[in-house]
Amino acid sequence: MHKILIIEDDPSLLQLYSIALRKEGYDTFLAHNGQEAWDVIEREHIDLIMTDIMMPVMDGYEFVELLRRSNPMLPVLMITAKDDFSSKSRGFSLGTDDYMTKPIDINEMVLRVRALLRRANIESERKLVLSGTVLDYDALTVTVGDTPLMLPQKEFYLLFKLVSYPNKIFTRLQLMDEIWGRGSTSDVQTIDVHINRLRKRFCDNPDFEIVTVRGLGYKVVLK
C-alpha cells in the first residue's frame, strides 16, 4: 500500500483529500504545515507528498526546497490557490513534480497521484519501456525497434530523466545539479548542447519528443 503525506492547513480540505485517496486504497498521513510533515517523514516511509503553499510555520516552498536537499526523487504534487505563472515557476524550479490550482477536481487529483507514483516506480526499476523504445539505465542504451544505440553517459542520463517524467518541466539548473552535480564547473548552456545532440539522434523517434518551454527549460512529450 502506497503511503501519501498530505500537507494542508485547511482541516476540511485535509480530510477531503485523505478520504478520496483512502477510497482508492492509499494510506494517508496528515500534516498542517511543513514542520509537522518533517515529523511524519522521520518516522514513516512516504511514497508521495501533496502540499499546499501558503501555510504557517513552514510554507510549501520552504518544505520542498528542504526536502530536495535530502530526497531528490520523492514525488511532490503542489495544490494551491496561487495560479500565477511566477508561483508555478518557483514551485517547479524548487523540484515540484506536478501542480494543481484550487479549487481542484478530486478525481483529477487521484489520477495525477496515480501517474506520479507510476513514474516513480518506473524510474526505480532503471528501465523505461515506451511503445517501440526501451531505455536501459544500466547499459546506457536506447533501443528503437531492434536497433540498440549506446549513448554517452551524460546524454543518456539527461534523456532518461526527461522521459521518466513526461510533460514535467525541468529547468537547466535542475538538470545541471542532478546530472553534472552541484559542484560542477560546467556552464548551464552545456544542457542546451546535450539537448540538441539528443534531438538530432531521435528526431524521428515515434514515441517521444523533447520540447523547449520558453523561459523555463525542457520537457519530454510522449506521442
MARVEXPA-612538 format. One line per 8 residues: their letters; for each residue x, y, z of C-alpha. Coordinates in nm, 2 decimals, always signed. Layout:
BEGIN
a) X/Y/Z ~ ...
END
This chain:
BEGIN
mhkiliie) +0.00/+0.00/+0.00 ~ +0.14/+0.34/-0.10 ~ +0.18/+0.59/+0.17 ~ +0.09/+0.95/+0.09 ~ +0.17/+1.25/+0.31 ~ -0.08/+1.54/+0.27 ~ +0.02/+1.89/+0.39 ~ -0.27/+2.14/+0.41
ddpsllql) -0.36/+2.39/+0.68 ~ -0.73/+2.38/+0.59 ~ -0.87/+2.10/+0.81 ~ -1.17/+2.04/+0.58 ~ -0.95/+2.01/+0.26 ~ -0.71/+1.79/+0.45 ~ -0.99/+1.54/+0.53 ~ -1.14/+1.56/+0.19
ysialrke) -0.81/+1.47/+0.02 ~ -0.75/+1.20/+0.27 ~ -1.09/+1.04/+0.22 ~ -1.06/+1.04/-0.16 ~ -0.72/+0.88/-0.15 ~ -0.81/+0.62/+0.11 ~ -1.11/+0.52/-0.11 ~ -0.85/+0.44/-0.38
gydtflah) -0.66/+0.22/-0.14 ~ -0.38/+0.46/-0.04 ~ -0.26/+0.50/+0.32 ~ -0.26/+0.87/+0.42 ~ -0.07/+1.08/+0.67 ~ -0.18/+1.43/+0.76 ~ +0.01/+1.75/+0.85 ~ -0.09/+2.11/+0.88
ngqeawdv) +0.24/+2.26/+0.78 ~ +0.59/+2.17/+0.67 ~ +0.73/+2.13/+1.02 ~ +0.46/+1.87/+1.11 ~ +0.53/+1.70/+0.78 ~ +0.90/+1.65/+0.87 ~ +0.79/+1.48/+1.19 ~ +0.60/+1.23/+0.98
ierehidl) +0.89/+1.18/+0.73 ~ +1.12/+1.09/+1.02 ~ +0.91/+0.80/+1.14 ~ +0.74/+0.68/+0.82 ~ +0.84/+0.57/+0.47 ~ +0.65/+0.81/+0.24 ~ +0.59/+0.73/-0.13 ~ +0.44/+1.07/-0.24
imtdimmp) +0.37/+1.41/-0.09 ~ +0.09/+1.65/-0.16 ~ +0.14/+2.00/-0.02 ~ -0.02/+2.34/-0.01 ~ +0.20/+2.65/-0.04 ~ +0.06/+2.91/+0.20 ~ +0.09/+2.76/+0.54 ~ +0.21/+2.87/+0.89
vmdgyefv) +0.54/+2.78/+1.05 ~ +0.69/+2.64/+0.72 ~ +0.53/+2.70/+0.38 ~ +0.52/+2.47/+0.08 ~ +0.81/+2.64/-0.09 ~ +1.04/+2.61/+0.21 ~ +0.93/+2.25/+0.26 ~ +1.00/+2.14/-0.10
ellrrsnp) +1.34/+2.32/-0.10 ~ +1.44/+2.14/+0.22 ~ +1.31/+1.81/+0.10 ~ +1.50/+1.82/-0.22 ~ +1.83/+1.86/-0.04 ~ +1.79/+1.51/+0.11 ~ +1.55/+1.34/-0.12 ~ +1.56/+1.45/-0.49
mlpvlmit) +1.33/+1.16/-0.61 ~ +1.03/+1.16/-0.38 ~ +0.72/+1.27/-0.59 ~ +0.57/+1.60/-0.49 ~ +0.23/+1.74/-0.60 ~ +0.16/+2.10/-0.51 ~ -0.21/+2.20/-0.46 ~ -0.26/+2.57/-0.41
akddfssk) -0.47/+2.88/-0.48 ~ -0.17/+3.06/-0.63 ~ -0.24/+3.03/-1.00 ~ +0.01/+3.29/-1.14 ~ +0.29/+3.19/-1.36 ~ +0.57/+3.31/-1.12 ~ +0.43/+3.09/-0.84 ~ +0.42/+2.79/-1.07
srgfslgt) +0.77/+2.86/-1.20 ~ +0.90/+2.89/-0.85 ~ +0.74/+2.56/-0.75 ~ +0.88/+2.37/-1.05 ~ +1.22/+2.53/-1.00 ~ +1.24/+2.40/-0.64 ~ +1.16/+2.05/-0.75 ~ +0.79/+2.01/-0.76
ddymtkpi) +0.67/+1.73/-0.99 ~ +0.32/+1.85/-1.06 ~ +0.10/+2.15/-0.98 ~ -0.28/+2.19/-0.93 ~ -0.47/+2.51/-0.87 ~ -0.76/+2.53/-0.62 ~ -1.05/+2.46/-0.65 ~ -0.94/+2.12/-0.78
dinemvlr) -1.13/+1.82/-0.92 ~ -1.08/+1.54/-0.67 ~ -1.10/+1.28/-0.95 ~ -0.82/+1.46/-1.14 ~ -0.62/+1.47/-0.82 ~ -0.64/+1.10/-0.78 ~ -0.54/+1.05/-1.15 ~ -0.23/+1.27/-1.10
vrallrra) -0.13/+1.09/-0.79 ~ -0.16/+0.76/-0.97 ~ +0.06/+0.89/-1.26 ~ +0.33/+1.03/-1.03 ~ +0.35/+0.70/-0.84 ~ +0.38/+0.51/-1.17 ~ +0.66/+0.73/-1.29 ~ +0.85/+0.69/-0.96
nieserkl) +0.82/+0.32/-0.99 ~ +0.94/+0.32/-1.35 ~ +1.25/+0.52/-1.25 ~ +1.33/+0.29/-0.96 ~ +1.33/-0.01/-1.20 ~ +1.60/+0.16/-1.41 ~ +1.44/+0.07/-1.74 ~ +1.18/+0.26/-1.94
vlsgtvld) +0.97/+0.09/-2.19 ~ +0.77/+0.30/-2.43 ~ +0.57/+0.17/-2.73 ~ +0.87/+0.10/-2.95 ~ +1.16/+0.24/-2.75 ~ +1.34/+0.10/-2.45 ~ +1.58/+0.30/-2.23 ~ +1.81/+0.07/-2.03
ydaltvtv) +1.98/+0.27/-1.74 ~ +2.24/+0.01/-1.66 ~ +2.35/-0.04/-2.03 ~ +2.32/+0.33/-2.12 ~ +2.13/+0.21/-2.43 ~ +1.83/+0.33/-2.62 ~ +1.67/+0.06/-2.83 ~ +1.43/+0.16/-3.10
gdtplmlp) +1.27/-0.14/-3.26 ~ +1.55/-0.39/-3.29 ~ +1.83/-0.14/-3.31 ~ +2.02/-0.05/-2.98 ~ +2.22/+0.27/-2.96 ~ +2.47/+0.33/-2.67 ~ +2.48/+0.70/-2.57 ~ +2.75/+0.90/-2.39
qkefyllf) +2.68/+0.88/-2.02 ~ +2.56/+1.24/-1.96 ~ +2.33/+1.23/-2.27 ~ +2.17/+0.91/-2.16 ~ +2.12/+1.03/-1.80 ~ +1.96/+1.35/-1.93 ~ +1.73/+1.17/-2.17 ~ +1.63/+0.91/-1.90
klvsypnk) +1.54/+1.18/-1.65 ~ +1.32/+1.37/-1.90 ~ +1.15/+1.05/-2.03 ~ +1.09/+0.93/-1.67 ~ +0.86/+1.23/-1.61 ~ +0.66/+1.30/-1.93 ~ +0.53/+1.66/-1.95 ~ +0.72/+1.77/-1.64
iftrlqlm) +0.93/+2.08/-1.69 ~ +1.29/+2.07/-1.58 ~ +1.49/+2.39/-1.56 ~ +1.85/+2.39/-1.69 ~ +1.98/+2.44/-1.34 ~ +1.78/+2.14/-1.21 ~ +1.92/+1.92/-1.48 ~ +2.27/+2.05/-1.43
deiwgrgs) +2.26/+2.00/-1.05 ~ +2.13/+1.64/-1.08 ~ +2.33/+1.51/-1.37 ~ +2.65/+1.70/-1.35 ~ +2.64/+1.77/-0.97 ~ +2.61/+2.09/-0.78 ~ +2.99/+2.13/-0.76 ~ +3.03/+2.12/-1.14
tsdvqtid) +3.22/+2.40/-1.31 ~ +3.03/+2.34/-1.64 ~ +2.81/+2.62/-1.77 ~ +2.43/+2.55/-1.77 ~ +2.45/+2.61/-2.15 ~ +2.60/+2.26/-2.16 ~ +2.24/+2.14/-2.12 ~ +2.15/+2.31/-2.44
vhinrlrk) +2.43/+2.14/-2.62 ~ +2.33/+1.79/-2.50 ~ +1.96/+1.85/-2.57 ~ +2.05/+1.95/-2.93 ~ +2.25/+1.63/-2.97 ~ +1.96/+1.42/-2.84 ~ +1.72/+1.59/-3.07 ~ +1.94/+1.51/-3.37
rfcdnpdf) +1.97/+1.15/-3.26 ~ +1.60/+1.10/-3.20 ~ +1.44/+1.35/-3.44 ~ +1.24/+1.06/-3.60 ~ +1.16/+0.87/-3.28 ~ +0.79/+0.76/-3.29 ~ +0.74/+0.76/-2.91 ~ +0.87/+1.09/-2.77
eivtvrgl) +0.98/+1.45/-2.85 ~ +1.20/+1.68/-2.65 ~ +1.02/+2.02/-2.62 ~ +1.16/+2.36/-2.52 ~ +0.95/+2.55/-2.27 ~ +1.03/+2.91/-2.32 ~ +1.16/+3.08/-2.01 ~ +1.17/+2.76/-1.81
gykvvlk) +1.36/+2.47/-1.96 ~ +1.28/+2.14/-2.12 ~ +1.03/+1.85/-2.11 ~ +0.95/+1.53/-2.30 ~ +0.61/+1.48/-2.46 ~ +0.50/+1.13/-2.54 ~ +0.35/+1.08/-2.89
END
